[in-house]
Amino acid sequence: MKPLLIDLDGVLKIGNSPSPDVKELFGFIEVNKLPACILSNSTLRTSELVSEFFNSHKIELKIPAITAFDATLSYVKKNYRKVSVYCRDYLLHHFNGMIDEENPEAIVIGDIADKWNYRIINDIFKKVLAGADLVAMHKNKYWNPYGELLIDAGAFITGIEFASNKEAILIGKPSANFFKAALEKINCNIEKGFFMIGDDIENDILAAQMIGGTGILIYTGKTKFTPDSTVSKIPNYEAHSLKEVISIIQKEFL
């Protein structure tokens, strides 16, 4: 059985609540002894905070998780001594001893929500021009945290790339290395294939299928509509709920 990689936001959680049928999906994974890992582009949570989220809703999480924040922190600690970090305040302590706003070796961009403004974007731009690397936890165009689409950090990162003529180092999805890291976490080999269950056509589904994965697009998150004729062949499978995801796997692969 191919391993399962499962997105978090829009798939296992909707806004601040667990998705309907998430307990059923976790039970299905456990009963069938399926190798599985949560693979999230979240810049708001570490894997420990993912576990805490489910525990706070009385759902025991028995599968591992890896977030874009986790992967970025690991990458930064291996490659830099001094960095300037743009993420939520409650996560900054993970970079203690590395913060340097004057002469950073890299600019690390996560999620700062509505703090984005011209001054911040221009400061990042000037530091990149001065030689700092640009490290992006992800480059999502938008997200759907509370039932409405909001522009995401990828829009600002792309603008900085354009202005500085320097490409960001991408850590999260759709980076192939991020998928590989999740599979390695559950002792699986990417060459043997995997499932990607996600709500993002580009970063979850197409990215997975380009490296040999099987995509299951679920319409519970940012994608609320069936893709039009130009992209209708992208998902291998489509589902409108986690129950439908379970049915697809049972019918086609068990």
QUIRA-V135067 format. One record per backbone hydrogen bond with DSSP energy under -0.5 kcal/mol. CO is the residue of the C=O (numbers start at 1). NH is the residue of the N-H. If there is no record, write none. Layout:
CO;NH
CO;NH
This chain:
3;195
4;37
5;197
6;39
8;11
8;12
8;13
12;19
13;10
13;15
14;17
17;14
19;22
21;25
22;26
23;27
24;28
25;29
26;30
27;31
28;32
29;34
30;33
35;4
36;64
37;6
37;39
38;40
38;66
40;68
42;69
46;50
47;51
48;52
49;53
50;54
51;55
52;56
53;57
54;57
54;59
55;58
58;60
60;62
64;38
66;40
67;71
68;72
69;73
70;74
71;75
72;76
73;77
74;78
75;79
76;80
82;105
82;106
83;100
84;108
85;87
86;110
88;91
88;92
89;92
91;94
92;95
93;96
95;98
95;99
98;83
105;133
106;84
106;108
107;109
107;135
108;86
108;110
109;137
112;115
113;116
117;121
118;122
119;123
120;124
121;125
122;126
123;127
124;128
125;129
126;130
127;132
128;131
133;107
133;135
134;136
134;169
135;109
135;137
136;171
136;172
137;172
140;154
140;155
141;152
143;150
148;146
150;143
152;155
152;156
153;156
153;157
154;158
155;159
156;160
157;161
158;162
159;163
160;164
161;165
161;166
168;170
169;136
172;175
173;139
175;178
175;179
176;180
177;181
178;182
179;183
180;184
181;185
182;186
183;186
183;188
184;187
189;192
190;193
193;3
194;214
195;5
196;198
196;216
197;7
198;218
199;201
199;223
200;204
200;205
201;206
202;207
204;208
205;209
206;210
207;211
208;211
208;213
209;212
213;215
214;196
215;217
215;237
216;198
217;239
218;221
222;224
228;231
228;232
231;234
237;217
239;219
241;245
242;246
243;247
244;248
245;249
246;250
247;251
248;252
249;253
249;254
250;254
